[in-house]
Amino acid sequence: MKNSISVYVHLPFCRSRCPYCDFASHESAAIPFDDYSAAIDAEWHLRRTKAGASAPISIYIGGGTPSLWPADKLKSLIARITAPLSKDTAASLEITVEANPKDTDGPWFDELVSAGVNRFSIGVQALDDQRLHFLGRRHDRRDAEAAVTAAVRSGARSVNADLIYGTPGQRPAELTDELHALVDLGISHLSAYELTAPKGTRLSGRIRRGEVTLPDQDALATMWHLVRGVLDQRGLAPYETSNYARQGHRCRHNLHYWRGGPYIGLGAAAVGCLTDGNRGMVRYTNTGDVAGYLAAARAAHPPGRLVGLGEGSVREPLPPTVQAQERVMLGLRTTDGVWLPPVLDLLPDETRAKWGKWVADLVEEGMATTSDNGNCLKLTNTGFPLADLVAERFF
Ligand code: SF4
């Protein structure tokens, strides 16, 4: 992880807005492909100087809906990012592209693989047409199956399917069938998220008005265990509370992030987190306004400080204790757990002693275990489903 960075490219354009979504994306009839690519290129050159000698280990193109981009436009975007890298670095990258069913076909996947993409993440979300309709998705089961099949046939090293569980009235047996059907299609990775309704979304409004009721915590816990049981049986092991992979198919990009590694974010609303010289770690968020981002990237020149681009961008210095808390929060969600020494080193002496006691308490309660002479903290099967609650103790 030392001297490694990940690169995230945000393409914030969608055809329509899903009712549960609060991601930074815009409903766009026309996407400014060339201008946006040029802006990403300009920002990449700016950010690389800040990342110093660090070599990228992964590029993740997310959104939004990257599959609204024709393959040739995505290929030239990827080429702009890999152009300044050494041949060896470029060849060793994990390059992921997110895609939604219906936008994509076999040639689209094949062309991207020929450009070095070796991982696809398909927004399947469900394999039931009624549930897909409830989720406001543009595709049906047949589109989803066709997209996953085409991605697998493209020869990409790994194919992930995103799945949402916990829609109103969903029965465990339906979820079981969906999981088996996806594994049968040849996926090597699955991300399963419970449906949430963030404030301000259409779904949260429907819940507030009493039109929709989401499953309670017990039902969700049952479904979480079900997902884990079925996928375990089918050879996809959990490595994070929502992520499952066949051996050798864990997502390198996300692991780097969960381990607290530095990352560059490129694009409107993109978030990055890097060391800013001797000012410590800084998280920046670019403006979410696409026109504002394009103008800011065009005018960008290496600033003295690490900043977000555009009006309304955010620069957030991360005090060491906050870094330690975030590392514990993300690390406890992984089956590898948290490597404690560098985390404890971030804390002042008095807090370090308190954290030692909290760790001992978790072990005594059967929520966690330690290994490697107490240096590695991992949650047990009891603690793992409650990772977020456990992490709150450190805040
Ligand atoms: S496609 Fe994805 S990013 Fe776009 S609105 Fe739907 S959930 Fe949000």
Residues whose N, C-alpha, C, O or C-beta is under 5 A from the ligand:
A	BS01	SF4	C14 S16 R17 C18 C21 F23 S25 G63 G64
